[in-house]
Amino acid sequence: MQTWIIGVVALLLCSALHAASGKELATGLGLSAASKAMKQWEAVFEKPDKMAKMGIDKLSDADKAELKSYLIGHAADSDHPEAAGL
């Protein structure tokens, strides 16, 4: 019984370790954080049709939250805008 519990815990930890970062998710979807201002990214995540157009709708809720945080945190008008090529 304990082996089963250890296996489940190990699987959950591995899943968490392999979760994509916001930057990886953005790159995979062909999105650039600096292409929009923070308010524009917020508007994207408020409208299902805009998320669908960008492929965001297919992500898990956790990945959507990670992506949204990254895009807004590195938007064109943020304190840390995404630099081209980085």
C-alpha positions as protocol buffer text, in pm:
chain_id: "A"
residue {
  index: 1
  type: MET
  ca { x: 0 y: 0 z: 0 }
}
residue {
  index: 2
  type: GLN
  ca { x: 277 y: 246 z: 85 }
}
residue {
  index: 3
  type: THR
  ca { x: 452 y: 176 z: -247 }
}
residue {
  index: 4
  type: TRP
  ca { x: 137 y: 277 z: -431 }
}
residue {
  index: 5
  type: ILE
  ca { x: 116 y: 605 z: -238 }
}
residue {
  index: 6
  type: ILE
  ca { x: 484 y: 678 z: -302 }
}
residue {
  index: 7
  type: GLY
  ca { x: 429 y: 612 z: -673 }
}
residue {
  index: 8
  type: VAL
  ca { x: 138 y: 853 z: -692 }
}
residue {
  index: 9
  type: VAL
  ca { x: 331 y: 1124 z: -506 }
}
residue {
  index: 10
  type: ALA
  ca { x: 631 y: 1074 z: -736 }
}
residue {
  index: 11
  type: LEU
  ca { x: 408 y: 1101 z: -1042 }
}
residue {
  index: 12
  type: LEU
  ca { x: 254 y: 1425 z: -917 }
}
residue {
  index: 13
  type: LEU
  ca { x: 595 y: 1573 z: -842 }
}
residue {
  index: 14
  type: CYS
  ca { x: 724 y: 1479 z: -1187 }
}
residue {
  index: 15
  type: SER
  ca { x: 419 y: 1639 z: -1348 }
}
residue {
  index: 16
  type: ALA
  ca { x: 480 y: 1959 z: -1156 }
}
residue {
  index: 17
  type: LEU
  ca { x: 846 y: 1964 z: -1252 }
}
residue {
  index: 18
  type: HIS
  ca { x: 764 y: 1924 z: -1621 }
}
residue {
  index: 19
  type: ALA
  ca { x: 502 y: 2199 z: -1628 }
}
residue {
  index: 20
  type: ALA
  ca { x: 577 y: 2448 z: -1901 }
}
residue {
  index: 21
  type: SER
  ca { x: 677 y: 2801 z: -1810 }
}
residue {
  index: 22
  type: GLY
  ca { x: 479 y: 3097 z: -1938 }
}
residue {
  index: 23
  type: LYS
  ca { x: 757 y: 3178 z: -2184 }
}
residue {
  index: 24
  type: GLU
  ca { x: 760 y: 2820 z: -2319 }
}
residue {
  index: 25
  type: LEU
  ca { x: 383 y: 2828 z: -2359 }
}
residue {
  index: 26
  type: ALA
  ca { x: 396 y: 3164 z: -2537 }
}
residue {
  index: 27
  type: THR
  ca { x: 671 y: 3044 z: -2769 }
}
residue {
  index: 28
  type: GLY
  ca { x: 477 y: 2727 z: -2847 }
}
residue {
  index: 29
  type: LEU
  ca { x: 173 y: 2933 z: -2943 }
}
residue {
  index: 30
  type: GLY
  ca { x: 378 y: 3186 z: -3140 }
}
residue {
  index: 31
  type: LEU
  ca { x: 289 y: 3468 z: -2900 }
}
residue {
  index: 32
  type: SER
  ca { x: 515 y: 3758 z: -2806 }
}
residue {
  index: 33
  type: ALA
  ca { x: 440 y: 3928 z: -2475 }
}
residue {
  index: 34
  type: ALA
  ca { x: 570 y: 4261 z: -2603 }
}
residue {
  index: 35
  type: SER
  ca { x: 327 y: 4260 z: -2896 }
}
residue {
  index: 36
  type: LYS
  ca { x: 49 y: 4393 z: -2672 }
}
residue {
  index: 37
  type: ALA
  ca { x: 3 y: 4618 z: -2370 }
}
residue {
  index: 38
  type: MET
  ca { x: -104 y: 4470 z: -2035 }
}
residue {
  index: 39
  type: LYS
  ca { x: -470 y: 4577 z: -2081 }
}
residue {
  index: 40
  type: GLN
  ca { x: -476 y: 4416 z: -2425 }
}
residue {
  index: 41
  type: TRP
  ca { x: -352 y: 4083 z: -2286 }
}
residue {
  index: 42
  type: GLU
  ca { x: -612 y: 4104 z: -2010 }
}
residue {
  index: 43
  type: ALA
  ca { x: -880 y: 4156 z: -2277 }
}
residue {
  index: 44
  type: VAL
  ca { x: -760 y: 3848 z: -2464 }
}
residue {
  index: 45
  type: PHE
  ca { x: -808 y: 3631 z: -2155 }
}
residue {
  index: 46
  type: GLU
  ca { x: -1155 y: 3773 z: -2093 }
}
residue {
  index: 47
  type: LYS
  ca { x: -1290 y: 3669 z: -2433 }
}
residue {
  index: 48
  type: PRO
  ca { x: -1317 y: 3300 z: -2524 }
}
residue {
  index: 49
  type: ASP
  ca { x: -1319 y: 3376 z: -2898 }
}
residue {
  index: 50
  type: LYS
  ca { x: -988 y: 3565 z: -2872 }
}
residue {
  index: 51
  type: MET
  ca { x: -834 y: 3284 z: -2668 }
}
residue {
  index: 52
  type: ALA
  ca { x: -954 y: 3032 z: -2927 }
}
residue {
  index: 53
  type: LYS
  ca { x: -807 y: 3234 z: -3212 }
}
residue {
  index: 54
  type: MET
  ca { x: -465 y: 3220 z: -3042 }
}
residue {
  index: 55
  type: GLY
  ca { x: -495 y: 2855 z: -2932 }
}
residue {
  index: 56
  type: ILE
  ca { x: -501 y: 2946 z: -2563 }
}
residue {
  index: 57
  type: ASP
  ca { x: -837 y: 2776 z: -2512 }
}
residue {
  index: 58
  type: LYS
  ca { x: -676 y: 2433 z: -2551 }
}
residue {
  index: 59
  type: LEU
  ca { x: -450 y: 2482 z: -2247 }
}
residue {
  index: 60
  type: SER
  ca { x: -526 y: 2360 z: -1897 }
}
residue {
  index: 61
  type: ASP
  ca { x: -644 y: 2617 z: -1644 }
}
residue {
  index: 62
  type: ALA
  ca { x: -302 y: 2608 z: -1475 }
}
residue {
  index: 63
  type: ASP
  ca { x: -123 y: 2667 z: -1806 }
}
residue {
  index: 64
  type: LYS
  ca { x: -363 y: 2950 z: -1894 }
}
residue {
  index: 65
  type: ALA
  ca { x: -285 y: 3117 z: -1562 }
}
residue {
  index: 66
  type: GLU
  ca { x: 90 y: 3072 z: -1615 }
}
residue {
  index: 67
  type: LEU
  ca { x: 69 y: 3208 z: -1970 }
}
residue {
  index: 68
  type: LYS
  ca { x: -146 y: 3505 z: -1866 }
}
residue {
  index: 69
  type: SER
  ca { x: 95 y: 3593 z: -1587 }
}
residue {
  index: 70
  type: TYR
  ca { x: 392 y: 3578 z: -1824 }
}
residue {
  index: 71
  type: LEU
  ca { x: 226 y: 3778 z: -2103 }
}
residue {
  index: 72
  type: ILE
  ca { x: 104 y: 4053 z: -1871 }
}
residue {
  index: 73
  type: GLY
  ca { x: 430 y: 4060 z: -1675 }
}
residue {
  index: 74
  type: HIS
  ca { x: 633 y: 4104 z: -1994 }
}
residue {
  index: 75
  type: ALA
  ca { x: 389 y: 4313 z: -2200 }
}
residue {
  index: 76
  type: ALA
  ca { x: 511 y: 4615 z: -2396 }
}
residue {
  index: 77
  type: ASP
  ca { x: 413 y: 4858 z: -2119 }
}
residue {
  index: 78
  type: SER
  ca { x: 525 y: 4642 z: -1825 }
}
residue {
  index: 79
  type: ASP
  ca { x: 823 y: 4704 z: -1596 }
}
residue {
  index: 80
  type: HIS
  ca { x: 999 y: 4406 z: -1759 }
}
residue {
  index: 81
  type: PRO
  ca { x: 900 y: 4397 z: -2127 }
}
residue {
  index: 82
  type: GLU
  ca { x: 1005 y: 4095 z: -2327 }
}
residue {
  index: 83
  type: ALA
  ca { x: 1320 y: 4172 z: -2524 }
}
residue {
  index: 84
  type: ALA
  ca { x: 1341 y: 4042 z: -2878 }
}
residue {
  index: 85
  type: GLY
  ca { x: 1542 y: 3722 z: -2913 }
}
residue {
  index: 86
  type: LEU
  ca { x: 1558 y: 3641 z: -2541 }
}
